[in-house]
Amino acid sequence: MDDLQHIGYSREVIEFVAVAKEFCGYLEGSHEEDASELLSKLQKFIPLIYLKGSLLPSCESDNLGMMEEVVTEEDYNALLATLSRTLGENDEYLEVFDDNMQYSETPVVNSISEKLCDI
């Protein structure tokens, strides 16, 4: 019974994990989407992930029970390639909040697909 009182079983944590699982599952299956469908769904998913993350209870991390990373570099690169191909010319954007921009003569370019894979 005490295990069910653990913060990991709180409503906020369960809802966050559920949304994160849906997001990851959607991205992994996004090869069937066109860019406009993908972007439309991401406009809904990303704020929801942010909202659910902001509602998580604070806790001290003791690293007990932490899962090992299960995303391989091959999986990451395959998803990155799929998202990059789907987004096409809309994948890259110029970084405007990078402090190094003021010292650079060349623009700092970022990738939406890379940021999505990082999430």
Backbone torsions as a table, in degrees:
resi	resn	phi	psi	omega
1	MET	NA	-36.4	179.9
2	ASP	-63.4	-32.3	179.4
3	ASP	-61.8	-35.4	-179.8
4	LEU	-71.8	-14.9	176.9
5	GLN	-86.8	-6.1	179.8
6	HIS	-61.0	145.3	-177.2
7	ILE	-58.4	-26.0	178.8
8	GLY	-65.4	-16.8	178.8
9	TYR	-101.8	10.0	179.6
10	SER	-70.2	156.7	-179.3
11	ARG	-57.4	-41.6	-177.7
12	GLU	-63.9	-41.7	179.5
13	VAL	-67.6	-44.5	-179.9
14	ILE	-62.4	-41.6	178.7
15	GLU	-65.9	-41.3	178.1
16	PHE	-61.8	-46.8	-179.8
17	VAL	-62.7	-39.6	179.3
18	ALA	-62.8	-44.8	179.6
19	VAL	-66.7	-42.0	179.3
20	ALA	-63.1	-39.3	178.5
21	LYS	-65.2	-43.3	177.4
22	GLU	-61.9	-43.0	179.4
23	PHE	-61.0	-49.2	-179.6
24	CYS	-63.2	-43.1	178.1
25	GLY	-62.1	-39.9	178.4
26	TYR	-64.0	-47.7	-179.7
27	LEU	-60.8	-41.2	-179.4
28	GLU	-64.9	-26.2	178.6
29	GLY	-101.7	9.9	-173.0
30	SER	-73.7	-4.8	179.6
31	HIS	-62.6	-16.5	179.6
32	GLU	-90.5	-5.8	-176.4
33	GLU	-95.1	152.6	168.7
34	ASP	-92.6	170.7	-172.8
35	ALA	-59.1	-41.7	-177.5
36	SER	-67.3	-38.1	176.9
37	GLU	-66.3	-44.2	179.8
38	LEU	-59.1	-50.7	-178.3
39	LEU	-64.5	-37.3	178.4
40	SER	-61.8	-44.7	179.8
41	LYS	-70.3	-36.3	179.0
42	LEU	-66.1	-31.8	177.2
43	GLN	-64.2	-20.7	177.6
44	LYS	-95.5	-41.9	-177.0
45	PHE	-65.1	-49.1	-171.4
46	ILE	-63.0	-46.4	175.7
47	PRO	-62.5	-33.8	179.5
48	LEU	-67.5	-41.1	176.1
49	ILE	-61.7	-44.1	178.9
50	TYR	-60.9	-46.2	179.6
51	LEU	-61.0	-50.1	-178.6
52	LYS	-63.3	-35.3	177.0
53	GLY	-67.4	-35.9	-179.9
54	SER	-70.9	-18.9	179.9
55	LEU	-92.2	-3.1	-179.6
56	LEU	-63.9	139.9	177.9
57	PRO	-70.0	147.8	176.9
58	SER	-76.2	148.1	179.1
59	CYS	-157.4	159.8	175.0
60	GLU	-85.7	133.7	179.3
61	SER	-90.8	121.9	175.0
62	ASP	-110.5	4.6	179.3
63	ASN	60.2	10.2	176.0
64	LEU	-77.9	135.4	177.3
65	GLY	76.9	10.9	179.1
66	MET	-74.0	136.7	178.6
67	MET	-78.7	149.0	174.0
68	GLU	-74.6	155.2	177.0
69	GLU	-64.8	136.6	-178.1
70	VAL	-119.6	0.4	178.4
71	VAL	-88.8	117.1	178.5
72	THR	-81.8	163.0	177.4
73	GLU	-62.7	-35.2	178.2
74	GLU	-65.0	-42.9	178.0
75	ASP	-62.4	-45.1	-179.8
76	TYR	-59.6	-49.7	-177.7
77	ASN	-65.1	-35.4	178.1
78	ALA	-66.3	-44.3	177.9
79	LEU	-65.6	-41.2	178.1
80	LEU	-58.6	-45.0	180.0
81	ALA	-64.3	-41.8	179.9
82	THR	-63.1	-48.8	-179.2
83	LEU	-65.2	-40.9	179.2
84	SER	-62.9	-41.5	178.0
85	ARG	-65.7	-42.0	-179.5
86	THR	-65.2	-44.2	-177.4
87	LEU	-77.4	-23.9	176.5
88	GLY	55.0	-129.1	-177.1
89	GLU	-68.8	-12.9	178.6
90	ASN	-88.0	3.3	-175.8
91	ASP	-76.2	-34.1	-174.3
92	GLU	-98.5	147.1	176.3
93	TYR	-144.5	157.4	179.4
94	LEU	-85.3	131.8	177.8
95	GLU	-78.8	125.9	-178.7
96	VAL	-111.6	-10.7	-177.7
97	PHE	-104.7	11.6	-179.9
98	ASP	-85.0	125.2	-179.3
99	ASP	-60.3	-27.2	-179.5
100	ASN	-72.3	-13.9	-179.9
101	MET	-58.1	-38.6	-176.3
102	GLN	-67.9	-20.4	-179.5
103	TYR	-103.0	-1.9	-173.9
104	SER	-104.4	138.8	174.9
105	GLU	-89.8	-13.9	177.7
106	THR	-109.8	145.3	-179.1
107	PRO	-68.1	149.7	175.2
108	VAL	-92.4	116.1	-175.0
109	VAL	-103.9	135.2	175.5
110	ASN	-119.0	167.3	-177.0
111	SER	-123.5	126.5	176.4
112	ILE	-61.7	-42.9	-178.1
113	SER	-62.2	-36.9	178.4
114	GLU	-67.4	-41.3	178.2
115	LYS	-64.6	-38.2	177.7
116	LEU	-65.2	-41.5	178.8
117	CYS	-65.2	-36.4	178.6
118	ASP	-64.0	-35.9	177.3
119	ILE	-64.7	NA	NA
